[in-house]
Amino acid sequence: MPTSLVTGGSGFTGRYLIAHLKRQGHRVVALASQPCGADEAHHIDINDAATLQSVINQVAPEYVYHLAALSFVGHPTPLDFYRVNVLGTETLLQALVKLPAPPRVLIASSANVYGANAQAVIDEYVPPAPVNHYANSKVAMEHIARIYADQLPLLIARPFNYTGPGQASHFLVPKIVEHIKRRESVIELGNTHVSRDFSDVRDMVSVYYQLLAEWPEQAVSGSLVNVGSGEAVSLHTLIEKLEALAQHRIEIRVNPAFVRSNEIPELRACNKRLKAWVPQLVRHSLEQTLQAMLDSP
């Protein structure tokens, strides 16, 4: 039975990934602050190098999925992004390279690194142009990860927006879903003239699993891959789909307090590389994802 280590195990993505790995017959060990369904969980600070090394030596994972990150762009303390996303990643990789048998590692970055780059479709060759501390920390994390690419077989995923049941309500799509589920008449939002490439969290974790389990022939350690649907959906269109599914109309009001001056108008993935690397992926449609969110408790 292969052993996988998942950091950020109690997060939104971590819980789905742990369940997926267990369905594939993996023993799963998680670094997690809350119960997450893993076979074994450790609540430790990822920057506690000695404790982390001890856990990794004991677990000796064959696969590592590094999801632990501060991911809410609106987090009020910028320094936290760098402590967790950059220094935490380096502490993890320093521990992994000391194992006798190096595990395969997936580093979860973010499409936010591309920023407002004026590209209609974004492939992996578009240079990063981050516009906030979250994205800046992810770019720095990628550079740190590549330092270890000659010692560990690692891939860096840049996921575009994804959602699903269980995502925290301070994220955009769950916020809208919750308002519609409560049959609210009005919702206050920030920038409404934005388009995003939305995926289902279940598809995201399936991609993560397949990337390491099958390791694409074309990939070399340190390679990047966009993970997205290849379609950009406007916020207004997403709300219209939700209204149709729920048979409920809601009025959108722009609250200036929610408007970000550096908001990226459109993010859409070129997923040519992803399709070549994970050719058998079957996606959930956006309607299926939204319906699952509406149906969830």
C-alpha positions as CSV (number, residue, x, y, z in Angstrom):
1,M,0.0,0.0,0.0
2,P,1.6,3.3,-1.1
3,T,1.9,6.1,1.5
4,S,1.0,9.7,0.7
5,L,1.6,12.8,2.8
6,V,-0.8,15.6,2.4
7,T,0.0,19.0,3.9
8,G,-2.9,21.3,4.6
9,G,-5.0,18.2,5.1
10,S,-7.9,19.9,6.9
11,G,-8.3,22.5,4.3
12,F,-11.0,22.5,1.6
13,T,-8.8,20.8,-1.1
14,G,-7.0,18.6,1.4
15,R,-10.2,16.9,2.6
16,Y,-11.2,16.0,-1.0
17,L,-7.7,14.9,-1.9
18,I,-7.4,12.6,1.2
19,A,-10.7,11.0,0.4
20,H,-9.6,10.5,-3.3
21,L,-6.3,9.0,-2.3
22,K,-7.9,6.6,0.1
23,R,-10.3,5.4,-2.7
24,Q,-7.1,4.7,-4.7
25,G,-5.8,2.4,-2.0
26,H,-3.3,4.8,-0.4
27,R,-2.4,5.1,3.2
28,V,-2.7,8.8,3.9
29,V,-0.8,10.8,6.5
30,A,-1.8,14.5,6.9
31,L,-0.4,17.6,8.4
32,A,-3.7,19.0,9.6
33,S,-5.1,21.3,12.3
34,Q,-8.4,19.4,12.5
35,P,-9.8,15.9,11.8
36,C,-9.7,15.3,8.0
37,G,-10.2,11.7,7.3
38,A,-6.6,10.7,7.0
39,D,-5.2,7.5,8.4
40,E,-2.9,9.5,10.6
41,A,-2.7,13.2,11.2
42,H,-0.2,15.5,12.8
43,H,-1.0,19.0,14.1
44,I,2.4,20.8,13.7
45,D,3.6,24.1,12.5
46,I,5.1,23.5,9.0
47,N,8.0,25.9,10.0
48,D,8.9,23.7,13.0
49,A,11.8,22.0,11.2
50,A,12.8,19.5,13.9
51,T,9.2,18.2,14.5
52,L,8.5,18.1,10.8
53,Q,11.7,16.2,10.0
54,S,10.8,13.6,12.7
55,V,7.3,13.1,11.3
56,I,8.6,12.8,7.7
57,N,11.3,10.3,8.7
58,Q,8.7,8.2,10.5
59,V,6.2,8.3,7.6
60,A,8.7,8.0,4.7
61,P,6.1,8.9,2.1
62,E,6.3,7.9,-1.5
63,Y,4.1,10.8,-2.6
64,V,3.8,14.3,-1.1
65,Y,1.0,16.7,-2.0
66,H,1.9,20.1,-0.6
67,L,-1.4,22.0,-0.2
68,A,-0.7,23.9,3.0
69,A,-1.0,27.6,2.3
70,L,-2.6,30.8,3.3
71,S,-4.9,31.2,0.4
72,F,-7.5,33.9,1.1
73,V,-6.3,36.9,-0.9
74,G,-8.0,39.3,1.5
75,H,-6.0,38.1,4.6
76,P,-5.1,41.3,6.5
77,T,-1.5,40.4,7.5
78,P,0.9,40.3,4.5
79,L,3.8,38.8,6.4
80,D,1.8,35.6,7.0
81,F,1.7,34.8,3.3
82,Y,5.5,34.6,3.1
83,R,5.9,32.8,6.4
84,V,3.5,30.0,5.5
85,N,3.7,29.9,1.7
86,V,7.4,30.5,1.1
87,L,9.3,29.6,4.3
88,G,6.9,26.7,5.1
89,T,7.5,25.2,1.6
90,E,11.3,25.4,2.0
91,T,11.1,23.8,5.4
92,L,9.1,20.9,4.0
93,L,11.5,20.4,1.0
94,Q,14.5,20.5,3.2
95,A,13.1,17.7,5.2
96,L,12.1,15.6,2.2
97,V,15.5,15.7,0.6
98,K,17.0,14.0,3.6
99,L,14.9,10.8,3.1
100,P,16.8,7.8,1.7
101,A,14.3,7.4,-1.1
102,P,13.0,10.8,-2.5
103,P,9.2,10.9,-2.9
104,R,7.4,12.4,-5.8
105,V,6.2,15.9,-4.8
106,L,3.3,18.0,-6.1
107,I,3.5,21.7,-5.2
108,A,0.1,23.6,-5.4
109,S,0.8,27.1,-6.6
110,S,-1.9,29.4,-8.1
111,A,-3.0,31.0,-11.4
112,N,-3.0,34.2,-9.5
113,V,0.7,34.4,-10.2
114,Y,-0.2,35.5,-13.8
115,G,-1.8,38.7,-12.6
116,A,-3.4,41.2,-15.0
117,N,-1.3,40.2,-18.0
118,A,-3.7,41.1,-20.9
119,Q,-3.5,37.6,-22.3
120,A,-6.7,36.1,-23.6
121,V,-5.6,32.6,-22.9
122,I,-2.8,32.0,-20.4
123,D,-0.2,29.2,-21.0
124,E,2.7,28.2,-18.8
125,Y,5.1,30.5,-20.8
126,V,3.3,33.7,-19.7
127,P,5.6,35.5,-17.2
128,P,4.2,36.0,-13.7
129,A,2.9,39.5,-13.0
130,P,1.5,39.2,-9.4
131,V,-0.7,42.0,-8.1
132,N,-1.1,41.0,-4.4
133,H,0.9,39.5,-1.6
134,Y,-0.8,36.1,-2.0
135,A,0.3,35.8,-5.6
136,N,3.8,37.2,-4.8
137,S,4.3,34.6,-2.2
138,K,3.3,31.9,-4.6
139,V,5.8,33.1,-7.2
140,A,8.5,33.1,-4.5
141,M,7.4,29.6,-3.4
142,E,7.8,28.3,-7.0
143,H,11.3,29.7,-7.2
144,I,12.2,28.0,-3.8
145,A,10.7,24.7,-5.0
146,R,12.8,24.7,-8.2
147,I,16.0,24.9,-6.1
148,Y,15.1,21.3,-5.0
149,A,14.1,20.0,-8.4
150,D,17.4,18.2,-9.0
151,Q,17.1,16.4,-5.6
152,L,13.3,15.6,-5.7
153,P,11.0,14.7,-8.5
154,L,8.5,17.5,-8.2
155,L,5.8,19.2,-10.3
156,I,4.3,22.6,-9.8
157,A,0.5,23.0,-10.4
158,R,-1.0,26.3,-11.1
159,P,-4.7,25.8,-10.4
160,F,-7.2,28.3,-11.7
161,N,-10.4,29.0,-9.8
162,Y,-12.1,26.0,-8.4
163,T,-15.0,25.4,-6.0
164,G,-17.4,22.8,-4.6
165,P,-19.4,21.8,-1.5
166,G,-17.6,22.7,1.7
167,Q,-15.6,25.7,0.5
168,A,-15.6,28.5,3.0
169,S,-18.2,31.2,2.5
170,H,-15.8,34.0,2.4
171,F,-14.8,32.8,-1.1
172,L,-16.9,34.2,-3.9
173,V,-18.9,31.3,-5.3
174,P,-19.9,29.8,-1.9
175,K,-21.0,33.2,-0.8
176,I,-23.3,33.5,-3.8
177,V,-24.6,30.0,-3.3
178,E,-25.4,30.6,0.3
179,H,-27.4,33.7,-0.5
180,I,-29.4,31.9,-3.1
181,K,-30.0,28.9,-0.8
182,R,-31.4,31.3,1.8
183,R,-33.6,32.8,-0.9
184,E,-32.1,36.3,-0.2
185,S,-33.4,39.0,-2.4
186,V,-30.1,41.0,-2.6
187,I,-26.4,40.2,-2.5
188,E,-23.5,42.7,-2.1
189,L,-20.5,42.0,-4.2
190,G,-17.3,43.8,-5.3
191,N,-16.0,43.7,-8.8
192,T,-18.8,42.1,-10.9
193,H,-17.2,42.6,-14.3
194,V,-14.8,39.7,-13.9
195,S,-14.5,36.3,-15.7
196,R,-12.8,33.3,-14.2
197,D,-11.9,29.7,-15.3
198,F,-13.9,27.6,-12.9
199,S,-13.2,23.9,-12.1
200,D,-14.7,21.4,-9.6
201,V,-12.6,20.6,-6.6
202,R,-13.2,16.9,-7.3
203,D,-11.6,17.3,-10.7
204,M,-8.7,19.3,-9.2
205,V,-7.7,16.5,-6.8
206,S,-8.1,13.9,-9.5
207,V,-5.6,15.8,-11.6
208,Y,-3.2,16.1,-8.6
209,Y,-3.4,12.4,-8.0
210,Q,-2.8,11.4,-11.6
211,L,0.1,13.8,-12.1
212,L,2.2,12.0,-9.4
213,A,0.8,8.5,-9.8
214,E,1.5,8.4,-13.5
215,W,4.2,11.1,-13.9
216,P,3.8,12.4,-17.5
217,E,6.5,11.3,-19.9
218,Q,7.0,14.9,-21.1
219,A,7.5,16.3,-17.6
220,V,10.8,17.0,-16.0
221,S,11.3,17.8,-12.4
222,G,10.3,21.4,-11.7
223,S,7.8,21.6,-14.6
224,L,4.7,23.8,-14.4
225,V,1.2,22.8,-15.4
226,N,-1.9,24.9,-15.5
227,V,-5.0,23.2,-14.1
228,G,-8.2,24.7,-15.5
229,S,-11.1,24.1,-17.7
230,G,-9.9,26.4,-20.6
231,E,-13.2,28.4,-20.4
232,A,-13.7,31.8,-18.8
233,V,-17.2,32.4,-17.3
234,S,-18.3,35.8,-16.2
235,L,-19.6,36.4,-12.7
236,H,-23.0,37.5,-14.2
237,T,-23.2,34.2,-16.2
238,L,-22.4,32.1,-13.1
239,I,-25.1,33.9,-11.1
240,E,-27.6,33.3,-13.9
241,K,-26.8,29.6,-13.9
242,L,-27.3,29.5,-10.2
243,E,-30.6,31.4,-10.5
244,A,-31.8,28.9,-13.1
245,L,-30.9,25.9,-11.0
246,A,-32.4,27.2,-7.9
247,Q,-35.4,29.0,-9.6
248,H,-34.6,32.1,-7.6
249,R,-33.6,35.6,-8.7
250,I,-31.3,37.8,-6.7
251,E,-30.4,41.4,-7.1
252,I,-26.6,42.3,-7.3
253,R,-25.5,45.4,-5.6
254,V,-21.9,46.6,-5.7
255,N,-20.4,47.4,-2.3
256,P,-17.4,49.7,-2.7
257,A,-15.9,48.2,0.4
258,F,-15.6,44.8,-1.4
259,V,-14.0,46.3,-4.6
260,R,-10.3,45.6,-5.1
261,S,-8.4,48.2,-7.0
262,N,-6.0,45.5,-8.4
263,E,-8.7,42.9,-9.4
264,I,-7.7,40.8,-12.4
265,P,-10.4,41.2,-15.0
266,E,-10.1,37.7,-16.6
267,L,-8.2,34.5,-16.0
268,R,-8.5,31.6,-18.4
269,A,-6.2,28.7,-18.7
270,C,-4.6,27.3,-21.7
271,N,-4.9,23.6,-20.8
272,K,-3.1,22.1,-23.7
273,R,-0.3,20.8,-21.5
274,L,-2.8,19.5,-18.9
275,K,-4.8,17.6,-21.6
276,A,-1.5,16.0,-22.8
277,W,-0.4,15.0,-19.3
278,V,-3.8,13.9,-18.0
279,P,-5.6,12.8,-21.1
280,Q,-8.2,10.6,-19.4
281,L,-9.6,13.4,-17.1
282,V,-13.4,13.6,-17.2
283,R,-14.7,16.9,-15.9
284,H,-17.8,17.9,-14.0
285,S,-19.6,20.7,-15.8
286,L,-20.1,24.0,-14.0
287,E,-23.8,23.3,-13.7
288,Q,-23.0,20.0,-12.0
289,T,-20.7,21.7,-9.5
290,L,-23.2,24.4,-8.7
291,Q,-26.0,21.9,-8.3
292,A,-23.9,19.9,-5.8
293,M,-23.2,23.1,-3.9
294,L,-27.0,23.9,-3.8
295,D,-27.8,20.4,-2.7
296,S,-25.1,20.3,0.1
297,P,-26.3,20.8,3.7
